[in-house]
Amino acid sequence: MQKDWLSFDEQLELLAGRGMCIEDECTAVQVLSCVSYYRLSGYFR
């Protein structure tokens, strides 16, 4: 199964839609660029 590429903004929308509280979107994008969506999303499990 191949997943579509998502920009950092789209990844933030996905995380917010799954319940993550995002207070500062600019900082959240910076964190995603360093940490990655998949590593961060693991904390939801």
mmCIF file of the N, C-alpha and C atoms, coordinates in Angstrom:
data_MODEL
# 
_entry.id   MODEL 
# 
loop_
_atom_site.group_PDB 
_atom_site.id 
_atom_site.type_symbol 
_atom_site.label_atom_id 
_atom_site.label_alt_id 
_atom_site.label_comp_id 
_atom_site.label_asym_id 
_atom_site.label_entity_id 
_atom_site.label_seq_id 
_atom_site.pdbx_PDB_ins_code 
_atom_site.Cartn_x 
_atom_site.Cartn_y 
_atom_site.Cartn_z 
_atom_site.occupancy 
_atom_site.B_iso_or_equiv 
_atom_site.pdbx_formal_charge 
_atom_site.auth_seq_id 
_atom_site.auth_comp_id 
_atom_site.auth_asym_id 
_atom_site.auth_atom_id 
_atom_site.pdbx_PDB_model_num 
ATOM 1   N N  . MET A 1 1  ? 0.838  -1.177 0.000  1.00 0.00 ? 1  MET A N  1 
ATOM 2   C CA . MET A 1 1  ? 0.000  0.000  0.000  1.00 0.00 ? 1  MET A CA 1 
ATOM 3   C C  . MET A 1 1  ? 0.883  1.240  0.000  1.00 0.00 ? 1  MET A C  1 
ATOM 4   N N  . GLN A 1 2  ? 0.696  2.083  -0.951 1.00 0.00 ? 2  GLN A N  1 
ATOM 5   C CA . GLN A 1 2  ? 1.492  3.304  -1.058 1.00 0.00 ? 2  GLN A CA 1 
ATOM 6   C C  . GLN A 1 2  ? 0.696  4.475  -0.496 1.00 0.00 ? 2  GLN A C  1 
ATOM 7   N N  . LYS A 1 3  ? 1.336  5.263  0.362  1.00 0.00 ? 3  LYS A N  1 
ATOM 8   C CA . LYS A 1 3  ? 0.673  6.418  0.961  1.00 0.00 ? 3  LYS A CA 1 
ATOM 9   C C  . LYS A 1 3  ? 1.050  7.673  0.197  1.00 0.00 ? 3  LYS A C  1 
ATOM 10  N N  . ASP A 1 4  ? 0.096  8.605  0.126  1.00 0.00 ? 4  ASP A N  1 
ATOM 11  C CA . ASP A 1 4  ? 0.349  9.870  -0.539 1.00 0.00 ? 4  ASP A CA 1 
ATOM 12  C C  . ASP A 1 4  ? 1.244  10.753 0.314  1.00 0.00 ? 4  ASP A C  1 
ATOM 13  N N  . TRP A 1 5  ? 2.070  11.560 -0.344 1.00 0.00 ? 5  TRP A N  1 
ATOM 14  C CA . TRP A 1 5  ? 2.946  12.506 0.330  1.00 0.00 ? 5  TRP A CA 1 
ATOM 15  C C  . TRP A 1 5  ? 2.106  13.650 0.884  1.00 0.00 ? 5  TRP A C  1 
ATOM 16  N N  . LEU A 1 6  ? 2.384  14.065 2.121  1.00 0.00 ? 6  LEU A N  1 
ATOM 17  C CA . LEU A 1 6  ? 1.676  15.182 2.739  1.00 0.00 ? 6  LEU A CA 1 
ATOM 18  C C  . LEU A 1 6  ? 2.674  16.260 3.149  1.00 0.00 ? 6  LEU A C  1 
ATOM 19  N N  . SER A 1 7  ? 2.306  17.506 2.918  1.00 0.00 ? 7  SER A N  1 
ATOM 20  C CA . SER A 1 7  ? 3.154  18.610 3.366  1.00 0.00 ? 7  SER A CA 1 
ATOM 21  C C  . SER A 1 7  ? 3.073  18.705 4.888  1.00 0.00 ? 7  SER A C  1 
ATOM 22  N N  . PHE A 1 8  ? 3.924  19.515 5.489  1.00 0.00 ? 8  PHE A N  1 
ATOM 23  C CA . PHE A 1 8  ? 3.890  19.674 6.942  1.00 0.00 ? 8  PHE A CA 1 
ATOM 24  C C  . PHE A 1 8  ? 2.547  20.240 7.401  1.00 0.00 ? 8  PHE A C  1 
ATOM 25  N N  . ASP A 1 9  ? 1.997  21.176 6.651  1.00 0.00 ? 9  ASP A N  1 
ATOM 26  C CA . ASP A 1 9  ? 0.693  21.741 7.002  1.00 0.00 ? 9  ASP A CA 1 
ATOM 27  C C  . ASP A 1 9  ? -0.398 20.672 6.949  1.00 0.00 ? 9  ASP A C  1 
ATOM 28  N N  . GLU A 1 10 ? -0.350 19.816 5.948  1.00 0.00 ? 10 GLU A N  1 
ATOM 29  C CA . GLU A 1 10 ? -1.330 18.739 5.835  1.00 0.00 ? 10 GLU A CA 1 
ATOM 30  C C  . GLU A 1 10 ? -1.151 17.711 6.949  1.00 0.00 ? 10 GLU A C  1 
ATOM 31  N N  . GLN A 1 11 ? 0.093  17.454 7.331  1.00 0.00 ? 11 GLN A N  1 
ATOM 32  C CA . GLN A 1 11 ? 0.356  16.548 8.439  1.00 0.00 ? 11 GLN A CA 1 
ATOM 33  C C  . GLN A 1 11 ? -0.208 17.117 9.744  1.00 0.00 ? 11 GLN A C  1 
ATOM 34  N N  . LEU A 1 12 ? -0.058 18.427 9.938  1.00 0.00 ? 12 LEU A N  1 
ATOM 35  C CA . LEU A 1 12 ? -0.629 19.080 11.125 1.00 0.00 ? 12 LEU A CA 1 
ATOM 36  C C  . LEU A 1 12 ? -2.139 18.947 11.148 1.00 0.00 ? 12 LEU A C  1 
ATOM 37  N N  . GLU A 1 13 ? -2.775 19.153 10.007 1.00 0.00 ? 13 GLU A N  1 
ATOM 38  C CA . GLU A 1 13 ? -4.222 19.001 9.923  1.00 0.00 ? 13 GLU A CA 1 
ATOM 39  C C  . GLU A 1 13 ? -4.638 17.577 10.286 1.00 0.00 ? 13 GLU A C  1 
ATOM 40  N N  . LEU A 1 14 ? -3.874 16.614 9.823  1.00 0.00 ? 14 LEU A N  1 
ATOM 41  C CA . LEU A 1 14 ? -4.167 15.213 10.116 1.00 0.00 ? 14 LEU A CA 1 
ATOM 42  C C  . LEU A 1 14 ? -4.037 14.936 11.612 1.00 0.00 ? 14 LEU A C  1 
ATOM 43  N N  . LEU A 1 15 ? -2.960 15.432 12.224 1.00 0.00 ? 15 LEU A N  1 
ATOM 44  C CA . LEU A 1 15 ? -2.768 15.242 13.662 1.00 0.00 ? 15 LEU A CA 1 
ATOM 45  C C  . LEU A 1 15 ? -3.871 15.930 14.466 1.00 0.00 ? 15 LEU A C  1 
ATOM 46  N N  . ALA A 1 16 ? -4.244 17.134 14.072 1.00 0.00 ? 16 ALA A N  1 
ATOM 47  C CA . ALA A 1 16 ? -5.318 17.856 14.762 1.00 0.00 ? 16 ALA A CA 1 
ATOM 48  C C  . ALA A 1 16 ? -6.638 17.114 14.621 1.00 0.00 ? 16 ALA A C  1 
ATOM 49  N N  . GLY A 1 17 ? -6.881 16.568 13.455 1.00 0.00 ? 17 GLY A N  1 
ATOM 50  C CA . GLY A 1 17 ? -8.092 15.797 13.227 1.00 0.00 ? 17 GLY A CA 1 
ATOM 51  C C  . GLY A 1 17 ? -8.153 14.526 14.040 1.00 0.00 ? 17 GLY A C  1 
ATOM 52  N N  . ARG A 1 18 ? -6.993 14.059 14.479 1.00 0.00 ? 18 ARG A N  1 
ATOM 53  C CA . ARG A 1 18 ? -6.927 12.843 15.296 1.00 0.00 ? 18 ARG A CA 1 
ATOM 54  C C  . ARG A 1 18 ? -6.835 13.157 16.786 1.00 0.00 ? 18 ARG A C  1 
ATOM 55  N N  . GLY A 1 19 ? -7.040 14.444 17.129 1.00 0.00 ? 19 GLY A N  1 
ATOM 56  C CA . GLY A 1 19 ? -7.147 14.788 18.545 1.00 0.00 ? 19 GLY A CA 1 
ATOM 57  C C  . GLY A 1 19 ? -5.985 15.538 19.162 1.00 0.00 ? 19 GLY A C  1 
ATOM 58  N N  . MET A 1 20 ? -4.924 15.813 18.419 1.00 0.00 ? 20 MET A N  1 
ATOM 59  C CA . MET A 1 20 ? -3.792 16.527 18.995 1.00 0.00 ? 20 MET A CA 1 
ATOM 60  C C  . MET A 1 20 ? -4.137 18.015 19.134 1.00 0.00 ? 20 MET A C  1 
ATOM 61  N N  . CYS A 1 21 ? -3.849 18.573 20.305 1.00 0.00 ? 21 CYS A N  1 
ATOM 62  C CA . CYS A 1 21 ? -4.065 19.997 20.553 1.00 0.00 ? 21 CYS A CA 1 
ATOM 63  C C  . CYS A 1 21 ? -2.826 20.757 20.081 1.00 0.00 ? 21 CYS A C  1 
ATOM 64  N N  . ILE A 1 22 ? -3.002 21.642 19.114 1.00 0.00 ? 22 ILE A N  1 
ATOM 65  C CA . ILE A 1 22 ? -1.886 22.401 18.548 1.00 0.00 ? 22 ILE A CA 1 
ATOM 66  C C  . ILE A 1 22 ? -2.116 23.874 18.853 1.00 0.00 ? 22 ILE A C  1 
ATOM 67  N N  . GLU A 1 23 ? -1.286 24.430 19.742 1.00 0.00 ? 23 GLU A N  1 
ATOM 68  C CA . GLU A 1 23 ? -1.441 25.830 20.138 1.00 0.00 ? 23 GLU A CA 1 
ATOM 69  C C  . GLU A 1 23 ? -0.691 26.776 19.214 1.00 0.00 ? 23 GLU A C  1 
ATOM 70  N N  . ASP A 1 24 ? 0.492  26.373 18.755 1.00 0.00 ? 24 ASP A N  1 
ATOM 71  C CA . ASP A 1 24 ? 1.321  27.229 17.912 1.00 0.00 ? 24 ASP A CA 1 
ATOM 72  C C  . ASP A 1 24 ? 1.685  26.458 16.647 1.00 0.00 ? 24 ASP A C  1 
ATOM 73  N N  . GLU A 1 25 ? 1.010  26.765 15.562 1.00 0.00 ? 25 GLU A N  1 
ATOM 74  C CA . GLU A 1 25 ? 1.201  26.009 14.319 1.00 0.00 ? 25 GLU A CA 1 
ATOM 75  C C  . GLU A 1 25 ? 2.602  26.176 13.742 1.00 0.00 ? 25 GLU A C  1 
ATOM 76  N N  . CYS A 1 26 ? 3.176  27.356 13.884 1.00 0.00 ? 26 CYS A N  1 
ATOM 77  C CA . CYS A 1 26 ? 4.522  27.607 13.355 1.00 0.00 ? 26 CYS A CA 1 
ATOM 78  C C  . CYS A 1 26 ? 5.555  26.711 14.054 1.00 0.00 ? 26 CYS A C  1 
ATOM 79  N N  . THR A 1 27 ? 5.477  26.646 15.366 1.00 0.00 ? 27 THR A N  1 
ATOM 80  C CA . THR A 1 27 ? 6.397  25.787 16.124 1.00 0.00 ? 27 THR A CA 1 
ATOM 81  C C  . THR A 1 27 ? 6.136  24.321 15.812 1.00 0.00 ? 27 THR A C  1 
ATOM 82  N N  . ALA A 1 28 ? 4.866  23.963 15.655 1.00 0.00 ? 28 ALA A N  1 
ATOM 83  C CA . ALA A 1 28 ? 4.521  22.574 15.348 1.00 0.00 ? 28 ALA A CA 1 
ATOM 84  C C  . ALA A 1 28 ? 5.113  22.152 14.009 1.00 0.00 ? 28 ALA A C  1 
ATOM 85  N N  . VAL A 1 29 ? 5.107  23.031 13.019 1.00 0.00 ? 29 VAL A N  1 
ATOM 86  C CA . VAL A 1 29 ? 5.706  22.717 11.716 1.00 0.00 ? 29 VAL A CA 1 
ATOM 87  C C  . VAL A 1 29 ? 7.209  22.518 11.865 1.00 0.00 ? 29 VAL A C  1 
ATOM 88  N N  . GLN A 1 30 ? 7.852  23.346 12.676 1.00 0.00 ? 30 GLN A N  1 
ATOM 89  C CA . GLN A 1 30 ? 9.292  23.198 12.904 1.00 0.00 ? 30 GLN A CA 1 
ATOM 90  C C  . GLN A 1 30 ? 9.608  21.862 13.566 1.00 0.00 ? 30 GLN A C  1 
ATOM 91  N N  . VAL A 1 31 ? 8.787  21.474 14.537 1.00 0.00 ? 31 VAL A N  1 
ATOM 92  C CA . VAL A 1 31 ? 8.993  20.189 15.214 1.00 0.00 ? 31 VAL A CA 1 
ATOM 93  C C  . VAL A 1 31 ? 8.804  19.040 14.226 1.00 0.00 ? 31 VAL A C  1 
ATOM 94  N N  . LEU A 1 32 ? 7.763  19.105 13.411 1.00 0.00 ? 32 LEU A N  1 
ATOM 95  C CA . LEU A 1 32 ? 7.537  18.053 12.414 1.00 0.00 ? 32 LEU A CA 1 
ATOM 96  C C  . LEU A 1 32 ? 8.697  17.937 11.438 1.00 0.00 ? 32 LEU A C  1 
ATOM 97  N N  . SER A 1 33 ? 9.297  19.054 11.074 1.00 0.00 ? 33 SER A N  1 
ATOM 98  C CA . SER A 1 33 ? 10.407 19.011 10.124 1.00 0.00 ? 33 SER A CA 1 
ATOM 99  C C  . SER A 1 33 ? 11.637 18.344 10.724 1.00 0.00 ? 33 SER A C  1 
ATOM 100 N N  . CYS A 1 34 ? 11.757 18.366 12.043 1.00 0.00 ? 34 CYS A N  1 
ATOM 101 C CA . CYS A 1 34 ? 12.915 17.745 12.714 1.00 0.00 ? 34 CYS A CA 1 
ATOM 102 C C  . CYS A 1 34 ? 12.625 16.323 13.176 1.00 0.00 ? 34 CYS A C  1 
ATOM 103 N N  . VAL A 1 35 ? 11.413 16.082 13.644 1.00 0.00 ? 35 VAL A N  1 
ATOM 104 C CA . VAL A 1 35 ? 11.086 14.815 14.292 1.00 0.00 ? 35 VAL A CA 1 
ATOM 105 C C  . VAL A 1 35 ? 10.448 13.828 13.332 1.00 0.00 ? 35 VAL A C  1 
ATOM 106 N N  . SER A 1 36 ? 9.564  14.260 12.497 1.00 0.00 ? 36 SER A N  1 
ATOM 107 C CA . SER A 1 36 ? 8.794  13.498 11.512 1.00 0.00 ? 36 SER A CA 1 
ATOM 108 C C  . SER A 1 36 ? 7.440  13.075 12.065 1.00 0.00 ? 36 SER A C  1 
ATOM 109 N N  . TYR A 1 37 ? 6.485  13.020 11.190 1.00 0.00 ? 37 TYR A N  1 
ATOM 110 C CA . TYR A 1 37 ? 5.109  12.669 11.539 1.00 0.00 ? 37 TYR A CA 1 
ATOM 111 C C  . TYR A 1 37 ? 5.037  11.280 12.159 1.00 0.00 ? 37 TYR A C  1 
ATOM 112 N N  . TYR A 1 38 ? 5.715  10.316 11.556 1.00 0.00 ? 38 TYR A N  1 
ATOM 113 C CA . TYR A 1 38 ? 5.571  8.925  12.010 1.00 0.00 ? 38 TYR A CA 1 
ATOM 114 C C  . TYR A 1 38 ? 6.135  8.718  13.391 1.00 0.00 ? 38 TYR A C  1 
ATOM 115 N N  . ARG A 1 39 ? 7.227  9.372  13.700 1.00 0.00 ? 39 ARG A N  1 
ATOM 116 C CA . ARG A 1 39 ? 7.784  9.256  15.050 1.00 0.00 ? 39 ARG A CA 1 
ATOM 117 C C  . ARG A 1 39 ? 6.871  9.935  16.061 1.00 0.00 ? 39 ARG A C  1 
ATOM 118 N N  . LEU A 1 40 ? 6.343  11.096 15.718 1.00 0.00 ? 40 LEU A N  1 
ATOM 119 C CA . LEU A 1 40 ? 5.453  11.835 16.619 1.00 0.00 ? 40 LEU A CA 1 
ATOM 120 C C  . LEU A 1 40 ? 4.123  11.105 16.795 1.00 0.00 ? 40 LEU A C  1 
ATOM 121 N N  . SER A 1 41 ? 3.575  10.568 15.740 1.00 0.00 ? 41 SER A N  1 
ATOM 122 C CA . SER A 1 41 ? 2.266  9.920  15.818 1.00 0.00 ? 41 SER A CA 1 
ATOM 123 C C  . SER A 1 41 ? 2.306  8.644  16.661 1.00 0.00 ? 41 SER A C  1 
ATOM 124 N N  . GLY A 1 42 ? 3.477  8.075  16.856 1.00 0.00 ? 42 GLY A N  1 
ATOM 125 C CA . GLY A 1 42 ? 3.608  6.890  17.694 1.00 0.00 ? 42 GLY A CA 1 
ATOM 126 C C  . GLY A 1 42 ? 3.211  7.130  19.133 1.00 0.00 ? 42 GLY A C  1 
ATOM 127 N N  . TYR A 1 43 ? 3.258  8.359  19.596 1.00 0.00 ? 43 TYR A N  1 
ATOM 128 C CA . TYR A 1 43 ? 2.887  8.686  20.969 1.00 0.00 ? 43 TYR A CA 1 
ATOM 129 C C  . TYR A 1 43 ? 1.373  8.610  21.176 1.00 0.00 ? 43 TYR A C  1 
ATOM 130 N N  . PHE A 1 44 ? 0.598  8.528  20.118 1.00 0.00 ? 44 PHE A N  1 
ATOM 131 C CA . PHE A 1 44 ? -0.850 8.416  20.245 1.00 0.00 ? 44 PHE A CA 1 
ATOM 132 C C  . PHE A 1 44 ? -1.303 6.986  20.518 1.00 0.00 ? 44 PHE A C  1 
ATOM 133 N N  . ARG A 1 45 ? -0.412 6.046  20.377 1.00 0.00 ? 45 ARG A N  1 
ATOM 134 C CA . ARG A 1 45 ? -0.790 4.630  20.564 1.00 0.00 ? 45 ARG A CA 1 
ATOM 135 C C  . ARG A 1 45 ? -0.714 4.209  22.000 1.00 0.00 ? 45 ARG A C  1 
# 
